């Protein structure tokens, strides 16, 4: 199920920002597929809810991979957008993810450091233990927070924001994410998603200057995700 103006899962909204729980399959911003992006869905939601004639302002601040679900924040004003952009570019936000993996990681918790090299043709990043030409350093912390019957739930804090970072780094330690065929999992999820969730986002409100934390919800109708709550 894709997000629509009618079923949009809004976590928080005020005059300056709107935070939504992205469904897997939603693209945050328009791409070559021509599919309706989440940004346009949010604009339509705002136009209807607030009876706004004409164009609705909405600024895209960050993105999530299409098969990933969870928290996405948009700017509703031209005042909020550059401030949010600055926070994200300068790593002043704290992002936490949940990932389901079948294989246990080498330790219950740890820090992963790799050098990621992107292959644009494949739209894929490869993790190397040592620096290679055109690679970028990638660092994350992980810990096992739940053991299910056949999967492990990892909580991940990002220190860097690289292309497909979590997917590539977990694969490098033998823990591809459930459903992620591109990064080595053996079968896809029925809905085409991968079991990676943008679980928590903490930042300072761009106008009110208050610290805020938003919690993403696990995908509906997925028994494995439901067991993680």
C-alpha positions in Angstrom: 0.0 0.0 0.0 1.4 3.4 -1.0 0.7 6.6 0.9 -2.2 8.8 -0.4 -3.6 12.1 0.9 -6.4 10.0 2.5 -4.3 7.4 4.3 -1.2 9.6 4.9 0.3 8.6 8.3 1.1 12.0 9.9 3.1 11.8 13.1 3.3 15.6 13.8 2.5 18.8 12.0 2.6 22.5 12.8 3.0 25.7 10.7 6.6 25.1 9.9 7.2 21.3 9.6 5.3 18.1 8.9 6.6 14.6 9.9 5.1 11.5 8.3 5.6 7.8 8.6 6.7 6.7 5.1 5.4 3.4 3.8 7.8 1.1 1.9 7.4 1.7 -1.8 6.9 5.5 -1.4 9.5 7.6 -3.2 10.2 10.7 -1.2 11.0 12.9 -4.2 10.2 12.5 -7.9 12.5 10.3 -10.0 12.8 8.8 -13.5 10.0 6.3 -12.7 7.4 9.1 -12.9 5.6 7.6 -9.8 3.8 10.1 -7.6 6.3 11.1 -4.9 5.5 11.4 -1.2 6.3 15.1 -1.4 3.4 15.6 -3.8 1.1 13.4 -1.6 1.9 15.6 1.4 1.2 18.7 -0.6 -2.3 17.4 -1.6 -3.0 16.4 2.0 -2.1 20.0 3.2 -4.2 21.6 0.4 -7.3 19.6 1.3 -6.9 19.8 5.1 -6.3 23.6 5.2 -8.4 24.4 2.2 -5.4 26.1 0.5 -6.0 27.4 -3.1 -3.0 27.4 -5.5 0.4 26.0 -4.9 1.4 24.5 -1.6 4.9 25.1 -0.3 6.8 22.0 0.8 10.6 21.6 1.1 12.3 18.1 0.9 14.9 17.9 3.6 16.1 14.3 3.4 15.3 11.0 1.8 14.8 7.4 2.6 15.4 4.5 0.2 12.2 3.5 -1.6 11.9 0.1 0.0 12.6 1.5 3.5 9.8 2.8 5.9 9.7 5.2 8.7 10.2 8.9 9.6 10.5 11.6 7.0 10.3 15.3 7.8 9.4 18.1 5.4 9.6 21.9 5.7 6.3 23.7 5.4 7.9 27.2 5.2 10.8 28.8 3.4 12.0 29.9 6.9 12.2 26.3 8.1 13.8 24.7 5.1 17.3 26.2 5.1 17.5 25.7 8.9 16.6 22.0 8.6 19.0 21.6 5.6 21.8 23.0 7.8 21.0 20.6 10.7 21.0 17.6 8.4 24.2 18.6 6.5 26.0 19.4 9.7 24.9 16.2 11.5 23.0 18.1 14.2 20.2 15.5 14.1 20.2 12.1 15.7 18.8 9.3 13.5 18.1 5.8 14.8 17.1 2.8 12.6 15.7 -0.7 13.2 16.8 -3.5 11.0 15.8 -7.2 10.9 18.5 -9.6 10.0 18.6 -13.5 9.9 22.2 -14.0 10.9 23.5 -12.9 14.3 26.1 -10.1 14.2 29.6 -10.9 15.5 28.9 -9.3 18.8 25.7 -8.1 20.7 26.8 -4.5 20.1 29.6 -2.7 18.3 30.8 0.0 16.0 31.2 -0.6 12.3 33.7 1.4 10.3 34.0 0.9 6.5 34.9 2.8 3.4 32.0 2.8 1.0 32.4 3.1 -2.7 29.3 3.8 -4.8 28.6 2.2 -8.1 26.1 4.5 -9.9 25.2 2.0 -12.6 24.2 -0.6 -10.1 22.8 2.0 -7.7 24.7 0.1 -5.0 27.5 0.8 -2.5 30.3 -1.6 -1.6 31.9 -1.6 1.9 35.7 -2.0 2.1 37.7 -2.5 5.3 40.4 -0.1 4.1 40.2 3.2 2.1 40.0 2.7 -1.7 39.9 5.4 -4.4 36.7 7.4 -4.4 35.4 5.8 -1.2 33.9 7.6 1.8 34.2 6.7 5.5 31.1 5.2 7.0 30.5 4.7 10.7 27.5 3.3 12.6 26.8 1.8 16.0 24.5 -1.2 16.4 23.1 -3.4 19.1 20.8 -6.4 19.3 17.7 -5.3 21.0 15.5 -8.4 20.4 15.9 -12.0 19.4 13.0 -13.4 17.5 12.4 -17.0 16.4 14.4 -16.6 13.2 15.5 -13.0 13.1 17.5 -10.5 15.2 16.3 -6.9 15.6 19.2 -4.4 15.5 19.0 -0.8 16.6 21.4 1.4 14.6 22.7 4.9 15.2 24.3 6.6 12.3 27.4 8.7 12.6 27.7 9.4 8.8 25.1 9.5 6.1 26.3 7.5 3.1 24.5 6.0 0.2 22.9 2.7 1.3 25.2 2.8 4.3 23.3 0.5 6.7 22.5 -2.0 3.9 26.1 -2.2 2.7 27.7 -2.2 6.2 25.4 -4.9 7.6 26.0 -7.1 4.5 29.8 -6.6 5.0 29.5 -8.4 8.4 27.3 -11.2 7.0 24.0 -9.7 8.2 22.0 -8.6 5.1 18.6 -7.1 5.9 15.5 -9.2 5.5 14.1 -8.8 2.0 17.1 -6.9 0.6 18.0 -9.0 -2.5 20.3 -6.2 -3.7 22.6 -6.7 -0.7 22.6 -10.4 -0.4 19.4 -11.6 1.4 18.1 -14.8 -0.1 14.5 -13.9 -0.8 12.4 -10.8 -1.2 9.6 -9.6 1.1 6.2 -10.2 -0.3 5.5 -6.5 -0.7 8.9 -5.6 -2.1 10.0 -3.9 1.0 13.2 -4.4 2.9 13.0 -4.7 6.7 14.7 -1.4 7.5 12.8 1.2 9.5 13.7 4.9 10.2 12.7 4.4 13.9 13.6 7.7 15.6 14.6 11.2 14.7 15.7 13.8 17.3 16.3 17.4 16.3 15.8 21.0 17.3 12.6 22.6 15.9 13.8 25.1 13.2 11.7 27.9 14.6 10.6 27.1 18.1 14.1 26.0 19.0 12.8 23.1 21.1 14.3 19.6 21.0 11.8 17.2 19.5 11.9 13.4 19.1 9.7 11.5 16.6 9.1 7.8 16.7 8.4 5.8 13.5 5.9 2.9 13.5 6.6 -0.6 12.3 4.9 -1.5 9.0 1.3 -2.7 9.4 0.3 -6.3 8.4 3.8 -7.7 8.8 3.9 -10.4 11.5 7.7 -10.3 12.0 7.7 -6.5 12.5 4.6 -6.8 14.8 6.7 -9.1 17.0 9.2 -6.3 17.5 6.8 -4.0 19.2 
